[in-house]
Amino acid sequence: METNRREFLKSALWMGAAATAVGHSYGRAAGQACASAGAGSMMTYADKPFKMLRVGVVGLGRGRVGVNNFTFAPGSYVSAICDINAARRGSALKFLKGRKAPDPKVYGDKSPEDWKRLCEDPEVDLVYNATPWELHVPIALYAMKCGKHVVTEVPSAFTVDECWELVETSEKTKRHCMQLENCCYGESELLAYNLCHLGLLGEITHGEGAYIHDLRSYNYGKWNDANGGGGYWNYWRLRHNAVHGGNQYPTHGLGPICMDMDINRGDRFDFVVSVDSKQAGFEELARERFKGDSADDKWRRSLKVKMGDMNTSIIRTMNGRTIMVQHNVGTARPYSRINLIQGTHGVLQDYPLRIAIEKGLGRGAHGYDSKFAEEIRQKYKHPIWAQVPDVKKALGAVGGHGGMDTLMVLRLSYCLQMGLPLDMNVYDLASWCCLCELTEKSADSRGRSMDIPDFTRGAWKTQKPFGFEAVDISKMGKA
């Protein structure tokens, strides 16, 4: 019988195998250095170049981002698709045929675990994992153990132990495990990144990010097998929100701030405190909308939801910076990720975009000027976004969340084809995703401070900053 992971770790600590580690109540010790034998850091790892990148997409809801964009990216193609819903498989196949793309192998019609066959497929180099949340970790682990690089939708993991397992498996197999955080490729986000790294905002001290998106109707929406839409299959997201508090979706607002502050590359998270508001929005909608006698109606209106309408979490870094992250998917409020980054000389804040930079020490940043913000946006546009016209001309389109989906996939394909390190690595994934568990535990204990593990095991002290760069499309697809 396999030894339970948590019990094994407890035993190792008791026997002195990790005598120098600092214990924590959530199972794995922060900074515990116990990588598998022969493993090495994935911080700047680069695999051999892929002259033609073959991609297997699992989950064809959100996964259509991968199907669509890898079809446009030179030097890559979708070699396999997997979904348990026949309508979604058919829609993807129709799209690929219309693009005159190679016919992919099709998985998902045999069993709910048909994704394993895709991971085992020798004609797949990269697994693009866009399934319901509970499958993110199992598929990522299996793909790496099958020798595949893997990229996973957000959040890629939900517990500290899962994060450690992904880190250790990536190190042992020498396979990339990157989170598909598309918001890191947004125009405003990369503008902020540019302003920070050019020093125009001064010393960065604080950031604010969020995921504020009214998803009540979609959480309670009834899945339609005929078209693969209408809600989340088997209410998977609602079921998760019903039993978890804290911030269960932190990375959209948090990831770009981590780029600005070079988290895991000169700084890292130290601890987090978190509080939840009461739950009202979800349960009110269910009571008012689902008054029928069907089993679905009765279940939805009687379901008690743990997740508060608003979670607010504060992270402090080792270098003394602070980050506020909020989560709200249950109230009537316009969409926002906040996107605020504050330095000693100025600030950028999004929704709408506003920029203020002082004109002299302590002068000239007391108000926002929309004309000034537009001038700064054009003058300091990140090179990735400056090349968007060329990308449109070369690929025919740049779409998906304002273009950031396409740029994310294009950059991913470029790095793998050129044999470069990826923009984000498994340590970023783990640092961001472990907050799902830690914010919930903090909120459940009246905002108690929770230490955040150092998944880099000290490597953050010597790593260079993030290096988001433009893509040379002319070099792609040169087999």
PEHUQUI-V965198 format. One record per backbone hydrogen bond with DSSP energy under -1.0 kcal/mol. CO is the residue of the C=O (numbers start at 1). NH is the residue of the N-H. If there is no record, write none. Layout:
<<CO;NH> <CO;NH>>
//
This chain:
<<4;8> <5;9> <6;10> <7;11> <8;12> <9;13> <10;14> <11;15> <12;17> <13;16> <16;19> <18;21> <24;27> <29;32> <32;34> <36;39> <53;77> <54;125> <54;126> <55;79> <55;80> <56;128> <57;82> <58;130> <61;64> <62;65> <63;67> <64;68> <65;69> <66;70> <69;73> <73;76> <75;53> <77;55> <79;105> <80;57> <81;107> <82;59> <85;89> <86;90> <87;91> <88;92> <89;93> <90;94> <91;95> <92;96> <93;97> <94;98> <95;99> <96;101> <97;100> <105;81> <107;83> <111;114> <113;116> <114;118> <115;119> <116;120> <121;124> <125;149> <126;56> <127;151> <128;58> <129;153> <132;135> <133;136> <135;139> <136;140> <137;141> <138;142> <139;143> <140;144> <141;145> <142;146> <143;148> <144;147> <149;127> <150;178> <151;129> <152;180> <159;163> <160;164> <161;165> <162;166> <163;167> <164;168> <165;169> <166;170> <167;171> <168;172> <169;173> <170;174> <170;175> <176;150> <178;152> <179;181> <180;182> <181;184> <182;185> <183;186> <186;190> <187;191> <188;192> <189;193> <190;194> <191;195> <192;196> <193;197> <194;198> <195;200> <199;202> <201;345> <201;346> <203;344> <205;322> <206;342> <207;324> <208;340> <209;326> <211;328> <212;336> <215;219> <216;220> <224;228> <224;229> <229;224> <232;235> <233;236> <235;239> <236;240> <237;241> <238;242> <240;243> <241;307> <242;306> <250;254> <251;255> <254;258> <255;259> <256;260> <257;261> <258;263> <262;265> <267;264> <268;318> <270;452> <271;316> <272;450> <273;314> <275;312> <278;309> <280;284> <281;285> <282;286> <283;287> <284;288> <285;289> <286;290> <294;298> <295;299> <296;300> <297;301> <298;302> <299;303> <310;277> <311;327> <312;275> <313;325> <314;273> <315;323> <316;270> <316;271> <317;320> <321;317> <322;207> <323;315> <324;209> <325;313> <326;211> <327;311> <328;213> <329;215> <331;333> <336;212> <337;210> <337;339> <338;350> <340;208> <341;348> <342;205> <342;206> <345;358> <346;343> <347;356> <348;341> <349;354> <354;349> <356;347> <360;363> <363;359> <363;360> <369;373> <370;374> <371;375> <372;376> <373;377> <374;378> <375;379> <376;380> <382;386> <383;387> <385;388> <387;391> <388;392> <389;393> <390;394> <391;395> <392;396> <399;406> <400;403> <400;405> <401;404> <403;407> <404;408> <405;409> <406;410> <407;411> <408;412> <409;413> <410;414> <411;415> <412;416> <413;417> <414;418> <415;420> <416;50> <425;429> <426;430> <427;431> <428;432> <429;433> <430;434> <433;436> <434;438> <435;439> <437;441> <438;442> <439;443> <440;444> <442;447> <442;448> <443;446> <450;272> <453;455> <454;457> <456;459> <458;461> <459;462> <460;266> <471;473> <472;475> <473;476> <477;479>>
//
